[in-house]
Structures are given as C-alpha cells and as structure tokens.
C-alpha cells in the first residue's frame, strides 16, 4: 500500500508540474500573439501616416491670418534650417489665400552661404509672384551672417532693441599642425594628382599661392553678400565704413544704420502691420512617421554595421595562422 501511495504521489506531482508547464506555455503564447499584433498595429499606423501624411495647421480653414515661418539655428543642408524645408514652408504661406501676410521669424547665427542664398532667391521669387502679400522678417536674439543674408530679402526687418544683427562677412578657417608634427616626429605622406588637390591641407606647410587664392574666393563671396544686402535694403542703408566689416550691432543700432526698420515682435507686427491677432505656424515639422523612419534607419544601419564588423573579424580570425 505504501508503495502504491508513493507511486500515486509521484504521478500526481508529475501531472501537476506538466499541467503547470502547459499553462505557462499557453500564457506565453497568448502574450506573444498579443505583442505581435501590437507590433503589426504600430507598423500599420506608421505606414498609414507616411502614406496619407499629417494635416498641418495651414491645411485647416482658420480664416484670415498671418502666416509665420521660423528659421532657427544654424543654416545648413543637414540642419533643420535648410533651404528645402524653409522654402517649402514659405511657398505654403504665400499660396494660402487666407494668409494676409507672412512673418519670417529669425533666430540664427548664420551658416551656409549657399543655403542662405537659395532662401533669399526664393523669397525674391515669391514676392514677385505675390506682390500684394508682404513678407516681414522679425528677429529674436540674433540674425547674423547667413541669417541676415536671408533677412535682406524681406520687405521690412523688425528687431528687438537688444537683438544682435549684422556680421556681414565671410570666414574660412582651419588649423596648422606642421610644428606639432615635427616635434612629435610625425611625417605627413600625401599623394595627389593635381598640384593644388591638397588645398590648405592642415598637415602641410602653407602654400602662398593657395592662401592668396583662398583670400580671393572669400572676397568674391563677401562681395556677393554685400550686393544682396544693398539690393534688399536699398536707400535705407546708411553710409558707414564698418557696415560690411563683419561687425555685429544691437537691434537699436542696426535701425540707425538702416540694417533694420523698427522694433517689434511677431505679435506686435501681426497686430500693427497686418491688423490681426491670428498667427498660424507654417514651419515645416517632421512627422512622427519621418522621425520613426530615421530612428529605425539609424538602428538598422548600426545593426548591419555590427553584423558586418563581426563577420569581418571572424573572417580575419579564421585566416590568422600562427606560424
């Protein structure tokens, strides 16, 4: 009897353990299905939003209003303040028949002269196409260098009295490491086809011809900048020998010099110039789908890179032979 009881006890224990394992497997399977469905739903939302896009504020009928476009941060092809995005925002603003005017709100130290030039050109084109619609630049903390290159295309420029405005100049900078390399016993080895292919190489000694060529190139771009400012500001500019020297002035001083027209903010310009309190933001914003796509792309690239490097090191290890 005792033997049978022991057998029954062991059998019952095994059955309970087996049943518990089966229950746990079912639970895991159910949660696995749930998370898979959740993942597919998440991907579906991303795909749907990327296909139909997101409605922007300018697509909503809000009646007569002022269209605002922000230009913030460094101007460059790979920054948020790039010509493609700023110009697309400006086109949307000008094309909306309910927009009584456009405010370009600027808070930027400048950046790429090419990107700034493309924005300046697009503003000029839009002003000609829509002559009855004013574009007014409103400066926050700073509007310098390439940012002022853009602002010069506006009908008028409003600033705060403490804003920083100007820096009408061009800079090309770098470093020279030849003395440090010599002290450290480092030898520079550079092979080029074309005598100036190593133009201003920081690890080689300066070449007088290249230095002079660079100065001429910078001077040419500077003159282009000056011409754009003179064309945009016209007779409002005062005659001052330091106007195009690269100096930066306060907003108050910039009005005296003719670089700006008056003090004002986005709100005051909307009320006083365009006679409305309603301001709608037309600035390009990355959609949720675009941000996710970039993140996924970066992670995918990292994963591919890690796999590639792992495979490369494995191949190197397989081919390494101790002799």
Secondary structure, 3 states (H helix, E strand, C coil): CHHHHHHHHHHHHHHHHHHHHHHHHHHHHHHHHHHHHHHHHHHHHHHHHHHHCCCCHHHCCCCCEEEEEEEECCECCCCCECHHHHHHHHHHHHHCCCEEEEEEEEEECCECHHHHHHHHHHHHHHHHHCCCCCEEEEEEEEEECHHHHHHCCCCEEEECCCCEEECCCCCCCCCCCHHHHHHHCCCCCCCCCCCCCCCCCCCCCCCHHHHHHHHHHHHHHHHHHHHHHHHHHHHHCCCCCCCCCCCEEEHHHHHHHCCCCEECCHHHHHHHCCCCCCEEECCCCCCHHHHHHHHHHHHHHHHHHHHHHHHHHHHHHHHCCCC
